[in-house]
Amino acid sequence: MPGLTLCGASFFVFAHGLVHLLWLAAYWPLTTIDGIPYKTTLFGGHWDVGDTGMRAYSALWVAPTIGFCVAAIGLVTGLSWARPFTVAVALGAILLSLPDVGHAKWGALIDAAIIAVIVFGSR
């Protein structure tokens, strides 16, 4: 069953990557999303970046989306670079969450869990 477990984990990583698009959609803003209200401030309201700054921040969320999707493909196919790449993408996503940790905290915790499973689950 190791293949099935790896396939399930890869699907989870892929799906988690797609969830990052919610921040693009909410902060561009392309649509209204419950739980992620449109705003123009980061760091708990301490830094007003305006509409343009918020669009730039929202566009950055595309990177972990692509990264996690590529990582999932690498994991499921057993490519040697997939595990370190997944850890790097998850760390980047955590860093990207910091300016909006109030809304992105659960995603950051999932990123941390992905890192833990990759680093400690392979031992």
N, C-alpha and C positions, 0 to 999 in steps of 0.2 A: 503493500500500500504506500510506500514512500512516494511513488510517482503521483498518486492521487492527492496526497497531502501537499506536495510541491505545486501541483496544478491549482489546488484550492488557494494556497498562499499567493500564488501568482495572480489569480483572479482577484483576490482581495487587494493586492498592491495596485493592480490595474484600475479597479473600481475606486480606490482611494485617490488615485491620480485624477480621475475624472471629477471627483468631488471638488477639487481645487478650482474648477471652472466656475463654481458658485461665486467665488470672490471676483472673478472677472465680470460675471453677469451683474452682480449687485453693485459693484463700485465703479463700473464704467459710466453710468448704469445702463444696462440693457433690459433689465426687468426688476421687479420687486421680489425679494426673497424673504420670507419670514425668518426672523432670527439674525439676518444680516442687513440692517437698515442702511440706506445710503447716507453717507456723511462725507465731510471734507477734512476730517481731523484724524490724526493718528496719535499713538502713545497716550491713550486715555483722554483724548481731547486737548492735549497740551501743545500739539503742533498742527496748525491749520495749513494744509497743503493746497487748498482750493480744488476746484473741479479738475484742472489739468494735472495736478499732483496726484489726485485720487485715480485718475485714469491711468497714469503711469504706474502707480502702485498696483492697480488691478491687472494691468497687462503683464506684470511680473509673475502673476499666478499661472500663466501659461507654461512657464519653464518647469515647475514641478509636475504639471499635468503630463507634459511630453516625457519628462524624465521617468516618472513612475510607470507610464505605459511602456516605454522602452525597457525599463528594468524588469517589468513583468514578463516581457517576451524573452529577455535574456535568462531570467530565472527558470522559466518553464522549459527552455531549450538547453539548459545546463551550461551556458557559456561561462567561461572562467572569470570574466570581468563583471558578471551580473551582481554578485553579492557586494563587492566594494562600491560599485556604482549605485546600488540601491541605498546603501548607507549614506553615501555622499548626497544623493537626492533628498533623502529624509532629513539630513542635517540642514541642507539648504532650505527646505520647506519650514523647518523649525525657525531658522533665522528670519525667514520671510514672515512668519507669524508674529514675531516680536512686536512690530509696530501696531498690531491690532490684536494683541493677545486676549483681550476681552471677548472677542468674537471667534477667534481662531484657536482657543485653548484646547478644545477637544481634538481638533485636527493635529495639533502639536503633540498631544499625548499619544495619538495613534502613530504619528511619525516616530516618536520615541519607542513605542512598542515594536514597530517594524525593525528599528535598529537593534533592539534587544533580541528579537527572534533571529535576525541575521547573524549577529555577533555571537550570541550564546547558544542558539538553537543548533548550530552546526558542530558543536563540541560533543 
